[in-house]
Amino acid sequence: MPPNEPKILNRFDITKRLVALLKHDEAVVGGIGNTNFDLWAAGRRPQNFYMLGSMGLAIPIALGIALAQPKRKVVALEGDGSLLMQLGALTTIATLKPKNLVIVVMDNRTYQITGSQPTASAFDADFVALARGAGIQQSDWALDEASFEQLVARALAQDGPTFIAAHIDDKPAVATTERDPALLRDRFMRGLGVRE
Ligand SMILES: Cc1ncc(C[n+]2csc(CCOP(=O)(O)OP(=O)(O)O)c2C)c(N)n1
């Protein structure tokens, strides 16, 4: 848990705030389940990728996009349980230092979608401390909505990599993403300009 307890935010609310700050066709990769459901509900964009099925892959996929398209900012939205599946990705990012990568972790301290089993962050794990320990210097907790917007705006304007963690409530996602992986992939590839 973070030392100075941040305000408990709402995933859909801060997802909408993040999307509203996107002005340059930034790519956004939503992680499994709730994270991409709320990204879907926040408004479809051709530069959004809705990752279905695999925990922990939003950040590695976003890293690949960031390396392939270094002029485009790339944002990964990931759940706490999913990040815990793939913590090593943080050390890879700290090593490669992609300037255009922004990671946002939605920490509800549970594997919510599979029955709200507690994750390690319900106990003593602190994601910002983990990210800093991995070597990502620009790592912060969002203290409230304004602080979240400030951190995202700074991450979009300045060189990264940047890691932002938000403590969120247990409200379910407000929509469900269309489950057609091939269609989602094709739309995204067109959105990134790599497919006609
Ligand atoms: C590799 C893998 N293991 C387990 C699952 C089953 N599963 C799907 S979502 C999920 C929980 C995700 O937790 P979190 O990332 O914290 O997101 P939340 O549901 O809390 O929004 C689990 C265990 C899976 N899809 N893939």
PDBQT file of the ligand as one rigid body, heavy atoms in Angstrom, charges set to zero:
ROOT
HETATM    1  C1  LIG A 201      -2.827 -15.840 -17.775  1.00  0.00    +0.000 C 
HETATM    2  C2  LIG A 201      -4.217 -15.723 -17.215  1.00  0.00    +0.000 A 
HETATM    3  N1  LIG A 201      -4.494 -16.192 -15.971  1.00  0.00    +0.000 NA
HETATM    4  C3  LIG A 201      -5.742 -16.074 -15.452  1.00  0.00    +0.000 A 
HETATM    5  C4  LIG A 201      -6.743 -15.531 -16.207  1.00  0.00    +0.000 A 
HETATM    6  C5  LIG A 201      -8.162 -15.396 -15.607  1.00  0.00    +0.000 C 
HETATM    7  N2  LIG A 201      -8.412 -13.995 -15.285  1.00  0.00    +0.000 N 
HETATM    8  C6  LIG A 201      -8.965 -13.165 -16.191  1.00  0.00    +0.000 A 
HETATM    9  S1  LIG A 201      -9.110 -11.608 -15.626  1.00  0.00    +0.000 SA
HETATM   10  C7  LIG A 201      -8.462 -12.020 -14.128  1.00  0.00    +0.000 A 
HETATM   11  C8  LIG A 201      -8.310 -10.987 -13.044  1.00  0.00    +0.000 C 
HETATM   12  C9  LIG A 201      -7.720  -9.672 -13.550  1.00  0.00    +0.000 C 
HETATM   13  O1  LIG A 201      -7.369  -8.867 -12.441  1.00  0.00    +0.000 OA
HETATM   14  P1  LIG A 201      -6.890  -7.394 -12.637  1.00  0.00    +0.000 P 
HETATM   15  O2  LIG A 201      -5.888  -7.308 -13.723  1.00  0.00    +0.000 OA
HETATM   16  O3  LIG A 201      -6.480  -6.871 -11.296  1.00  0.00    +0.000 OA
HETATM   17  O4  LIG A 201      -8.163  -6.622 -13.165  1.00  0.00    +0.000 OA
HETATM   18  P2  LIG A 201      -9.595  -6.394 -12.439  1.00  0.00    +0.000 P 
HETATM   19  O5  LIG A 201     -10.428  -7.600 -12.776  1.00  0.00    +0.000 OA
HETATM   20  O6  LIG A 201      -9.345  -6.233 -10.972  1.00  0.00    +0.000 OA
HETATM   21  O7  LIG A 201     -10.098  -5.150 -13.085  1.00  0.00    +0.000 OA
HETATM   22  C10 LIG A 201      -8.129 -13.389 -14.083  1.00  0.00    +0.000 A 
HETATM   23  C11 LIG A 201      -7.548 -14.089 -12.922  1.00  0.00    +0.000 C 
HETATM   24  C12 LIG A 201      -6.411 -15.079 -17.508  1.00  0.00    +0.000 A 
HETATM   25  N3  LIG A 201      -7.332 -14.527 -18.323  1.00  0.00    +0.000 N 
HETATM   26  N4  LIG A 201      -5.157 -15.188 -17.990  1.00  0.00    +0.000 NA
ENDROOT
TORSDOF 0
